[in-house]
Amino acid sequence: MTHDSQSEMANSEIVQPDEFADPVTKFRTRASEINVLSTDENGLQFESGELLPRPDAKKMLLAQGKYGEDILEAVIKDISTREVTSSLKTAIKESFEMGDEKARIDLMRELGVSEEIIENFIKEAQARKLEHPEYLSGQDRVRYAREYEKTNKLGMFDIQVSKDGKRVKANIRKVPFVFYKHIRKPQDEASGLIELANPTGVAVVIETSDGYFGLGRRGPKNGTYRASDEGGGQPGAFAAGIMDMNFSRLTAPGLPEKLQNSKILRAADQELKEETGVRYLGKQFQDQVKNYAIDNMKRETGFRDPEASSLDARIKITSIGRDKVQPHNEIGVTLQVPVSRQDLIDIHSNMERNESEKDFSEGIFFIPATKEAVTKFITQSKSPMPPTHYMPLISAMYEKIVTSGADKALAIQEADEWLAEIEEGLDKNWAEIDRIVEQFYIDNPEAIEENQAESGRKDINTKGFDPAVLADKQGLPTLNTELVVLDFPQN
């Protein structure tokens, strides 16, 4: 062996390529992009990079001049009048339901004290705690901290993927939801303000045992891409939401939980439970086989199959993408359930909803879990989904193609060709949607003022689709109409 050969070997042993690298965008349209798609039967595995400190929000906002000053003023107003107060009210309400006050109220009732006196006692005690938080007990403070923590969301930055495409690493940061409410325009990303508000969402698509993908009907109150309930709502993921930044009991106080699959899948579980009545459970939160929520099925549908306890569900993380209309990251989750389309309909129709969940509860519609059906829906439906809600549907079908072929390399090639086909088709479909909207306003100029009032904005888009306006108020067909036109019967 020559000296040069020995040097090259030494260098190759010392200078190893990085295990993780920036992902290559797999799918891109004007409104969203998919950065990572799983080709592994166990899905993507997440892990934390660095814990990033919070940037100086005030300094960054003031550097933007009047635009930033207005945002800062709005954020301060929200924090003082909404975020803190609503969390405090919830904690106080819980304290009366679970704490010392409940015992006192129960005793007063037992002793025959009038309801009027009890009601005055509750009002006075609640007012005292609201005005003087120092009156909160230790238990109250725990409840308040837990509730207020929900206003902090998980921000993912510097996302990288391993060379084998199986593992994802991201630096994480706490992102107050109040910032995202006011900092979510494309120009905020260009200016760097996105460092303050870059939350992570999770979106779920369900595949039933009889070969259907289940998607959600989003109502007028649920999200910005909207349609009226009368027309069937707006299509979207089966369940979706922004992930909370939880704090771990196993770390030093104030440090967040590590970004692992357990956190993502718990978020998906919570969204499924609250919005659709469907839930998965499991001892190990890995991308392995998960137990299906049989207890929910029994309670909500009367399902009494003696073999029910053996049913399980397979859940995995299949994609990461980015919404470019309201910039934030989204994680796509696929849930394969061992029940039929009709079972899911029964579960959903019998679910119990509290008042808060009613505003965000989903309807359901189904399309066949085939390449042809997904292609038709994505490239032809004129009832548009929120940008990243296409992602879990695309990734579910992509993975189905990849894992169904005997030759993995050929299957991935087929899946990539299909991806390119629907990317082009979706762009054409969006162009046609914009043309329909623009023509609608030309034919119905009075609708401009009506939709400005409905959306509460003067700057609505009249040259194309505007997510702030009800879709069927822009001349677009309703979801129910499109399902008939595309021949996707729901009965």
N, C-alpha and C positions, 0 to 999 in steps of 0.2 A: 504493500500500500504506500502510495506516495505521500510526501509531506502535505501537499495540497489536499489530497483526499482525506487525510486525518484531520486537517483543519476544518474542512467542510462538515465532517461528521460531528466534530466537537461543537461547531456552531449550530448545527441542526438540533443537537441535544440541549443546547443552552437557550436558543431563541425559538421557542415554540409559538405557533400561532395562537391567538386568543381563542378561548373556548366559546365565548359569546361574541356576537357581532350585531351591528344594526340590521334590522330586518329589511328585506327587499319587498316593497309594496306589491302585493299579489293582485289587487283589484282596485280600480280607482274610477270614480265618477265625479261629477261636479259637486255632489253633496257629501260624499263620504269616501272612505277608502278602507280596505282590509290589508293590514300589515302582515299578519301571520295566520296561516291556515294549517290545521293539524293533519298530518298524514299517518299518525300513529294510532293504533286501535285503543290506546289508553288516553288519548287526548294530550293536551298541553299540561305541563307541570310548572307551577310558578314558584319563584323564590325571591326574597328581598335582596336588593343591592344596598345602597347607603340610605340612612335616614337623613333627609335633607332638612335644614333649618328653615323656618318661615322667613321669607324676605321681608324687608321693611316696606309694608304696604303703603303707609302714608307717603313716604318719600317717592315710591314708584308712581303713585297716582298723581301727586302734585307735579311731577316732572312732565305730565301730559297736558298741562295747562287747564283750560276751562273744562275740557272733556273729563279729565281725571278728577278735577275738583267736584264736579257734579256727581260722579260715581262715589267719591268719598263721602259726600254729604248724604247720599241715598243709603250707603252702607251704615253710617252712624245712626241714621234715623231708624233703619230696620232693626239694628241691634238693640237700640234703646226702647223701641216700641213694640217689637214683635218677637225677635229671636229669644232674648232673655226672658221677657215677660211670659211668653207662651210656655216656655220650659218650666219656669217657676210656678205658673198656675197648675201645670200638670203634676208637678211634684207635690204641691199643696193638696190638690185633689186626691192624690194617692195616699197622702198622710192621713186624710180624713177617712179613707176607705180601709186603711190597713193599720194605722198607728194608734197612738194614745187617745186621740180625739174620738176615734170610733168607740173605744171602750167607754169614754165619758158619755158619749151620746147614747150608747146602748143602756148605760146605767140610768141616765135621765129618763129614757123611755120606760124603763122598768119601774121607776119610782113614780111614773104618771105625770111627768113634766109635760106641759102642753107643747105641741109641734111648733107653735108660733115662737115660743121662747127658744126652743132648740134651733129653729131656723135663724133667729137673730144671733144666737151663740156662734153658729157656723159662719155667718157673714162677717161678724166682728173679728173672729179669729183669723179668717182668711185675709181680711183687709189688713190686720196687724202684721201678718207674715209677709204680705206683699210690700207693705211700706217699710218694714223693718226685717230684712232677711236674717238678721242675727237671732230672731226668735225661732228659726228653724232648728229642729232637733238634729242629732247626728244622723238618724235614719232619714229625715227629710233631706238633709244635705246629700246623702248618697243617692236618693231618688232624683234630686235636682241635677246632680252631676251626670247621672246616667241619661237623663232626658236631654240635657244641654249638649251632651256628647254627640247626640244625633245630628246636631247642626254642623258637625265636623265631618267632612267627607274624605275619602281616600284619593289622593292624587298620585298618579304614576308618571314618572319622568325617565327619559333616557332608556327606553325599552330596548332590550336586546334579546336575541334568540340564539340558542346553542347551534353549533354546526350541524347536529343531527336533526334539528327542527323539533325536538321534543320538549326542551326546557326554555322557560322564559324568565328573564331577570329584569327587574325595574327598580330604580330608586323611588322612594316613597316620601310623601310629605302630607301633612294635615292641611286640608283645604276647607275653610269655612264655607258652608253652603250659601251664606249671605253674599259672599263675593261672586259665586257662580251666578246668582240671580241677576247681578248687574254687570258682570264681565263675561260675556259669552257671544261676542261678535267676532267675525273673521279678522277685523282690524286689531282686535285685542291680542290676537296671536302674533300678528306682525309687529306690534309695538312692544311685545315682551310682557304685557300685563297678564298673559295667560299663566305666568309663573304663580300668580296669586289664586287663580281659579282654573284648575284643570282636573275636575273630578273624574272618577271612574264609574261607569255604569255597567250593569249586567243585564243581558237580554236572553230570553229562553225560548226555544222552539221545542215542541213535544212531538215525538213520533209514536203513533199508537200501534198496538199489536196487529191491527188489520190493515196497516199500510197507509196511514194518513199523517200529514203534518198538521198539527194544531197551531193556529195563530190567534191573536187577540183582536177584538173589536174595541178600539179605544174611543171613549166618549168625549163630548165637548170639554169636560173639565180635566181630562187626562192628557197632559202634554200639549205641545204647540201644533203639531200636525194633526188637524182635527176635522171631523165631519159631524153633522148632527146625528143624534141617536136615531131619529126617524128613518134615516137612510142606511142604518146598519153600523154607524160609527166609522172610524178610520182604521184601516188595517195596521197591524203592528205585531211585535213579538208577543208570544203567549203571556209572558210576564216580564216586566223590566223595571229598573229603578237605579238610583244612584247609591253606591255603597257607602255605608257609614265607616268612619275611622274609629275603630274600637281600640281601647287600651288594654294591654295584657296584664293579668295579675301576676304573671311569671317574670315580668321585667321590672326595671326600676320605675317608680311612679312617673306618669306622664309619657312614657314611651309607648308607641303604638304596637299593635300586634304585627308580627312578621307577615309579609305578603306570601301566603301559602294557599294551596288549593282549598284548604279548610275554610278560609275566610270567604273566598269567592263562592264556594258552593253553599255556605250558610246564607249568604246574601241571596242567591238564587232560590234557596228553600223558602226564605222569608217572603220574597216577592210572589212565588207560586202560591204560598199559603194565603197571603192577604188578598191577592187579586183574582185568583181562580179557584181556590178551594182544593187545589192539588198540592200534595206535599211528599217529599221523599225524606227518608231518615236513614242513618247509617252509623255504625260504631266507628268506622274509619272513614274520614273525609279524604279519600284518595279517588282517583279516576278508576275505581273498581266497581263491582256490582253493588248497588245500594238497595236497601230494603224499601219497599213501597209503603206508603202510609196507609196500612190496612185499617188502623183504628179510625182514621178519617172516613174511609169508605164505609165502614160499618155504621158510624154515627150519622153520616150525611146522606147515605144512599140506601141503607138497610141491607147492604151486601152481606150475605151470610154463608158464602162458599166455605165448606170445611177445610179446603186446601188454601184458603186465603193467606194464611200465615207464611206460605212458601213463596208467595209472589214477590218479585223484586223488580227494581228499576235500574237502568244503567244510565248514569249521568256523566258527562265529560265536557271539558272546556275545549272548544273546537276552533276558536278564532279570537283575534284581537283586531279592533278597527278604530277608526276615528271619525267622528261627526265633524264636518267642516262648516256646517251652517251655524251650529251652536257648539263651538269647539270643546270636545271632551273625548276621552277614551271610552271604548265600550268592549266588554268581554262577552263573546258569544258562547252560549251553553246549549248543548243538545241533551234532551232527556227522553230516553226510550222507555216507555212504560208498558207493562204486560197486560194492559187493558185496552178495550176497543174504543172507537170514537164515541159510541153511544154511552159507554161507561163514563167517559170524561164529561159528556153533556149532562149526565145524571148527577155526577159529583158537583159540577159547577152550579146547576140549578138548585141544588139543596144546600149549598154552602151558607154558613152563618156569617153575616157581615156586620161589623160595628159601624158607627156613623162615619168615622174617618175613612174606613175602607170603601164605603159606598161610592165616594167620589172617584176612586181609582180602580174599582173593580172592573174586570174585563168581561166582555162577551167572548164568544168563541166562534171561529169558523174553520173549515178544513179544506185542504187540497190534497190530492193524491201525492204520496211520497215517491214520485217518479221524476226523472230528469225532464221529461216532456212537460209535465204539469208545472213544475217549478219555473222552467223557462218561459212558458206561456204567461204565468202570473206576473213574473218580474218584468218581462219585456212588453206586455200588452195592457196590463191593468192601468187605467187612468185614474184610479183612486190611490194616490201615492202613500207609501209608508214613510215614517220618520227615517232619516238617512241610514242610521246604523241598525235599524230594525230589519233591513234586508239581510244584514250580515249573518245572523244565526241560521236563517233559512238557507242562504247560500252555502254556509259552512257545513250544515247538516247534510245537504245534498252532495257537496264536494267530498265529504268523508265517506258517504255511502258509496260513491263511485270508486274511491280509492281502495276501500276495504272489501269491495265485492269482487275484484279481479284476482285471478290466480297469479298473474304476473304483476308484481307491485309496481315496477317501473312503467309498464304499459298502462296500468290503471291510473297512475299519477299523470301520465301524458294525456290520457283521455279526460281526466278531471280538469287539467289546465286548459285544454282546448275548449271545454265546455265553459270554463270561467271567462275566457276571452270572448266567446260567443255572447254570453249574457251581459258582459261589460259593454260591448258595442250596442246590444239591443236595448239595454237600460238607458244609455245615453240618447238613443234615438227616441225612446219613449218619453223621456223627460222633455226633449225638444218639442214633441207633439203636445205634451201637457201644457207647456208654456204657450204654444200657439193657440190652443183652445182658450186659455185664460185671457190672453191679449185680445182675441176676437170677441170674447164675451163682454169685456169692458167697452169695446168699440160699439157693440150692439146695444149695450145696456149701461150708458154713462151714469145713470142715476145710482147704479150699484156701487160706484166709487165712494160716494159720501156715506152710503149705508154701511159699507164694510169698514170704512174709517171709524165710524161710530161703534160698530160691533167689536172691532179689535182694539179700540182705544188708541189708535195710532193714525197720524196724518200721512206718514210716509209709506203707505202700503205699496207693494209692487203691483203695478197694473200691466206690466209687460210680460209677466210670467207668474208661476205659482208662488204664493206667499204663505208660509206656514202659520202666520199669525191669524189668518182668516179661515173660517170654516170652508173646507174644500168644496162642498156643494153650493156655497155662496159665491164661487168663482167660476161657475159654469161647468164644473167637473161632474161626472156621473157618480152616483153613490156606490158604496161597496156592494150593497144588495144587487144593484143593477149590473155591476161588473161581474159578479159571481154567476149571474144568469147568462150574460153575454159570453163569458169564457167557458160556459158549460161545466161549472163546478157546483152541482146541486148539493144543498145542505140538509136535505131530508133523508 
